[in-house]
Amino acid sequence: MVKIEHLSKKYNDNIVLEDINLEIRKGDVVGIIGPSGTGKSTLLRCVNRLETPESGAVWLGEKKIEIARKNVKELRYLRQNTGMVFQRFHLFEKKTALENVMEGLVVVKKLKKEEAREIAQKELEKVGMAPWANHYPKHLSGGQQQRVALARALAMKPELLLLDEPTSALDPELVGEVLDVIKKVAEEGYTMLLVSHEMNFVRHVANRVIFLEKGHIVEDGTPAEVFEHPKNERTREFFRKMHMMNQPEYII
């Protein structure tokens, strides 16, 4: 079980997240959707403590981490047990794909290089990147780099995997290969928080969807409930606009 309790974040006087509370069962894939600027990415970054919230705690099993305060021991535990995949890949340019995946295992988990290399190779194989293990990021496509980033996160065997719009920086023709890998990972039983603008993908990979609006959770349910029978008027308005955007501009 993962729990987020009383998470609030603001920038100056701008409240981005206000008293977010969320319980996530082990193996849940929770899709987070909503309009731009509503706090979706900030939520993930606060959970992983890349952003410091005004208040909040994260429970990983029986372990409570107060993410609003700087406790080195607690933050190390948090980083050891969560994985993050960003919009941009954030790979080390001067390290090979294999070395990028090994990095967290050696630096954070303090594994010996031989053990870290063995784990990294298995994770690269899982995401279809084993043949490119010794390639540097500049020699990989965007989709390949994102798969390496995913392997890096999975190598840590996280209790919670955070994915922040993992396909938004990719060319359209590369999106599918990354979504396929994420779907396979979801089927393995990883617990995930997934922010994505790929509505169809969220609908098919998530078993739960939350809609975030102005820093509040205004909708929470199964994909069928949220996409087909939303209760909140703001959610219905969002989907109406999405539908209009997907319509052809001209009919010939």
N, C-alpha and C positions, 0 to 999 in steps of 0.2 A: 504494500500500500504506500502510495505517495500522497502527501497532503501539502497544500499551500494554504497558509493561514494569514489573514489580515494584511495582505500585501498592498502597500500603497507607495506610489512614486510620483514625484512632481519635479518639474524644472522651473525654478523660480516660483511664480504664482500659477503656473500651468499644471493642473492636476492631470496626470497621464493615466494612472491606475488608482482606483479608490476602493480599498478594503476588499480585495479579491480573495475569495475562499473557494478552494477546489479540492475534491478528493478524487484520486485516480486509482483504480484497482490495478493490480499487477496484470500486465498483458494488454491493458487498454491502449488503443490508439486514438488519442483525442485530437481532432482537427479543430484548429482555431481560425475562424474566419471573421470578416468584418471589413468596413471601409478603411482606406489608407489613413494613417495618423491616429488610429484609435487605441494604440498601445499593444498591439499583438507582439511585435518584435521586442518591445521593452519588457513585456511579461517574461519572455524566455530569458532575456539578458539579466533580469533581476533574479530569476530562479537560479541561474548559474553564477550569480554574483559578479557578472561583468559590469553591471550597473548597481549602484548602492541605493536601495529603496529607503524611504523614510521609516517604514515599519514592515514587519513580515517575518515569517518563519517557514521553513521547508522541512517536512518530515520525510525521511527515507527509511521506511520500516519503523523501527523503534527509536531511531536516532533523530533528534530535533536539532536543526541548524538555524540559529538566529541570523538571518542574512542581512539584517539592518546594522549589524555591528561587525567590527573587524576582529575576528577570533581566528588566528592563523591555523590552529589545530582543526577547528570546525570547517574552515574553508578548504583546507587540504582534503578532508574527508568528502566534502561536497564535490570537489573537482575529480576525486578518485572514483566517484560513483555516479557521475553524470557525464554524458557525452553531448557535444554541440556540433552541429553542422550548419555553417553560415551561408548567407546568400552568396558572398564571395568566398573563395575556397580557402584563403589564408594558409596556403602551403608554404613551407620554407623553400625558397627558390634555389638555394645552394645545397639542398638535400634531395636525394632520389626519392621516388615514391615509397620504396621500402623504408628508407631512413625516416621519412615523414611519419609513417605509421609506427615506427619503433620509438619515436621521440618521447611520447607520453608514458610509454611502458618503462622506459629507462629513467626519465627525469622525475615523473610523478609516482609511479609504482615501484621504482627502485629495483627493477628486474635486471638480471645480468643480460648482456647484449645477445648472447647465444639464445637464451630463452625468448627474449623480445623479438629477435629475428624470426624465430620459428612461428610465434603467434602472428606476427605481421604478415608473413608469407601466406598463412592460412586465410587471414582476413582479406588480403588482396585477391586471393583465388576466389573467395566467396563473392566478391563484387566484380569479378571478371577482369581484374587488372594484373594478374600474376605475370603475363608476358611483358608487362611494362614496368616491372618492379625496379629495374635499374635505370629507368628514364627520369630525367629532371622535369619539373613542372612545365618549363618553357617548351618542351617537346611533346606535351600532351594537349589534347583538345579540352575545351571547357567541361564537357561531359565526363571525360576521363579524370580530370582533376577533381571534380566533385565526387566521383566514385572513390578516389583515393582518400578524400576528406571523410567520406562515410566509413571507409575501412579504418581510418585512424580513430574515429569515435567508437566504433564497434570493438576495436582491439582492447579498449579499457573495460569491456564487459559492464557497461553502465546499468545501474538500476533504473535510470531514466534517460532516455534519448531525446534531445531537443533539436528540432529541425526548423530552421528559420528561412522560409521560402527558398528551399534548396534548388529550385529550378529557375528562379527569376533572372539570374545572370547568364542563362544559357541561350544559345540560338535555338529557335523552335525545333529544328530537326534533331537536336541533342537531348531535348527534354525527356522523350520516351525512355531512353536507356537508363536515365537516373531514376525515373518513376518506377520502372520495372524492378530495379534493385531495391528501392525502398519498400515496395510491396512484398518482395521476398523476405526482407528483414522483418516486416510486420508479422508475416506468417510464422516466423520463428518464435514469436511470443514476447518480443521486446515491448516494454512500456514506453510510449512515445507521446510527446506534445509536438504537434505538427502545425506550423503556420504555413499556409499556402494559398495562392490565388487561383490554383488549379481546382476549380470547384468539382469537376467530374471526378478527379483523382481523390479528393477528400471524401467525396460521397461513397467511393468504392473501397477505399483502404481503411477509413476510420470506422470504429464501432460506436463512436460518440462524437458529437460536434457541439462546440460552443460558439456563440456569436457575441463578439465584443463590440460595444458601442460606447464611445466617450469614457473609456476606462472602467466600464461595468459589464458584467456578464448579463445579457438580457435574454439569452436563449440557451438552453442546454438540453440536449436530447439525442436520440438516435439519428443517424443520417436521414431516415425516412421522415421522422418527426420534424426535423429542422428544415429540410429541403422541400418537403411536400406539404407539411401542415404547420408552418411557423405560427406561434402564438402572438409574438410581438409585432406591432405594426411597423417598427423600424426594420425588422428582419424582412418582412414582406416587401417593404419599399426597396430594400437592397436588392432582392432577387428580381423585382420588376425591372429595375434599372439594368441589372446584369443581362436580363433577357432582351431588353431593348438594344443593348450594346452588341449583342450577338446576332441581331437581325441584319440582313443585307441592306445597304443604304439605298440601292436601286433594285427594282424588279423589272427585268426585261422579258 
